[in-house]
Amino acid sequence: MNLPAALALMAASGFAALAYQIVWTQQSSIWLGHESTAVLAVIGAFFAGLAIGAHALSHRVEASPRPALWYAACEAVIGVWGVVLALLMAPAGETLLRLIGDTPSAAWQASVAFVGTFLLLLPATAAMGATLPALERVLARSSSGQSLAALYAGNTFGAVLGVLAAAFWLVPEFGLTRTTLLCALLNLLCAAATLLLFPRHDLPVPTAPALPRSKGLMPLLAVTGLLGIGYEVLVVRVLRQVAENTVYTFAMLLAVYLVGTALGAAAYQRWSCRASPERRGDTLLLALAFSCLLGTASLWMAEEIKALFLHTAGAGMGSALAAEALLAAVAFLLPTIVMGALFSHLCTRALAEGVGFGRALAGNTLGAAAAPWVFGLLFAPAFGPKAALLAVVVGYALLAVRRSGWARPVALGAATAALAVFSPPLAFVEVPEGGRIVSYRDGAMGAVSVVEDASGVSRLRIDNRQQEGSSATRLTDARLALLPVLLHPAPRRALFLGLGTGVTALSARS
């Protein structure tokens, strides 16, 4: 198989995969009741499925003389399961919603949300995890390191197009179900194209490794996966308070994140031969720690950056989206470029040591699958986004210390400590003139604040968005519940379409 044909297949596969992610996130938010939870659940399910598929199938793919057949089969499975989910996602969501119950504990709700989403998506995501290793194996006769980085870059660039196309065109134009069916058709076309272009493509079984295996390589892949997606989860959480916090916001942030990783992989594929492998890894780890520190520091200027851009560009949806893209680029672009290069380097090193690419990918995505739990549900609510982001920086610095000595990591640690001590919390709350913040709390699904204006009226804000109602409208809100209850001869249950301040629901209950 030649590289251009493989890149085209990888781009098409990446397009479908990330378009699925946008669709599944919107569908999951319906039964989970909150887009933030749906984003974390789908991200976790995606990476967990990728890890399982890459690990479970890597041995078979590597031992097969016809890996192109494995690739075609995986694409076919993704397409078929995409069709199944197009038909069954709604009833499956209703079943999981009943399983959650009316008054679940936080632990039970999170467990059902994450495990249920994981099981629903598993056949497709597991097959996705084996596509890149299978196609890398098809190109085994060429330079493995260069072809691996190129395939990763092509897959990621296709994913960027899939995110943007799904959010801004396919879903608004065709709806969720038809978009899913179009993605499934694209997967099936990839499978058919592989069988037509490469009906017989036998390869020898891989030979013994040329280099001794490093005991720390697989843990390093897992930890960098955890920290990389942890950085994404935390930055998205912070920018939700500044951006418009819509599905377009998430799509724009994800697209910029993917663009950066694709650029990093492409740059590594072109320039990696200019330094020794050991020096490359040390340099990339340190560069990633510094770039994440800079990206974190830029978040304190997010409001000013957005205001300055909108003042220059003017109002309108296009300007708002462009402002969100700018915020994402400032926080994401430099770190993700280094992430893409580092992942390509570690996987190339794994191949040189005789570790199959599937197993290397499984280790990295397994760490990534834990990131929504560790950083989204645990660290951010417990310690705040600032401390959680600085923990990511410290994590990369500690990895660099093990490999390159203490001098530069210590300087990085000093800068991180200064930022932790002297910088304010990463909390954005609009306070009216003469007003004050009554309370502020970081929760699992967002930042919740109560703001009091100069006249003493309190309002609830979630992720810096004012919710309906206030202390001044308490009597009016209560009437909305009491009038229907009083008019009904024997009221037993009441349905509330959304929960704002809770005043109406509390009045009905009392």
Secondary structure, 3 states (H helix, E strand, C coil): CCHHHHHHHHHHHHHHHHHHHHHHHHHHHHHHCCHHHHHHHHHHHHHHHHHHHHHHHHHHHHHCCCHHHHHHHHHHHHHHHHHHHHHHHHHHHHHHHHHHCCCCCHHHHHHHHHHHHHHHHHHHHHHHHHHHHHHHHHCCCCCHHHHHHHHHHHHHHHHHHHHHHHHHHHHHHHHHHHHHHHHHHHHHHHHHHHHHHCCCCCCCCCCCCCCCCCCCHHHHHHHHHHHHHHHHHHHHHHHCCCCCCCHHHHHHHHHHHHHHHHHHHHHHHHHHHHCCHHHHHHHHHHHHHHHHHHHHHHHHHHHHHHHHHHHHHCCCHHHHHHHHHHHHHHHHHHHHHHHHHHHHHHHHHHHHCCCCHHHHHHHHHHHHHHHHHHHHHHHHHHHCHHHHHHHHHHHHHHHHHHHHCCHHHHHHHHHHHHHHHHCCCCCCCCCCCCCEEEEEEECCCCEEEEEECCCCCEEEEECCEECCCCHHHHHHHHHHHHHHHHHCCCCCCCCCCCCCCCHHHHHHHC
